[in-house]
């Protein structure tokens, strides 16, 4: 898992991703401008909302084949 920053991304998952066919989920969040209470003691954090359609994350049918020893760059045109 890794963030997209200025159109670039990378995998920051210890050990990388498994070799072979992998499901892809793409998430994108934006702040709503509201503060929400999280946990005991009234601690707050900024509320966010998902901005990408479910077809790219919770209902994703996207996949890639990861090959061992390759760079495996996989770009998705989100339309």
Buried (B, 14 or more C-beta within 10 A) or exposed (E): EEEEEEEEBEEEEEEEEEEEEBEBEBBBEEEEEEEEEEEEEEEEEEEEEEEBEEEBBEEBEBEBEBEEEEEBEEEEEEE
